[in-house]
Amino acid sequence: MDEFVRVALIAVLFFLAVCIVMGLIRAFTGKKPADRLLAVNMITTAVIMMTIVLSVLFKESWLADIAAIYALISFVAVIVFSRLYIISHMKKEAASEDGEGGTKDGI
């Protein structure tokens, strides 16, 4: 492999590592669950890209297979967590609408 390509791939790995750290910071400091979900999605995307870059760097094709499997799992996880967030948000809205017409105790 050409030395320039090798150095460029290593630089990309460092950039992706910085992106993961920034995503972790956002995941812990996010004010809304949607912010946290988006940060975790960004982290998983960066990990997938790192795996692909390592696959090219080490010339190991099985790493690309791992990246594809991880991408599928990540996709399903984001859909499930999004659905759970929507369901819990709808339940909170329904509970607040039911409580508006009652007394202070909600009776």
Summary of the structure (lengths in Angstrom):
residues: 107
radius of gyration: 20.9
end to end distance: 73.3
largest distance: 74.8
contacts: 266
relative contact order: 0.09
helix: 86%
strand: 0%
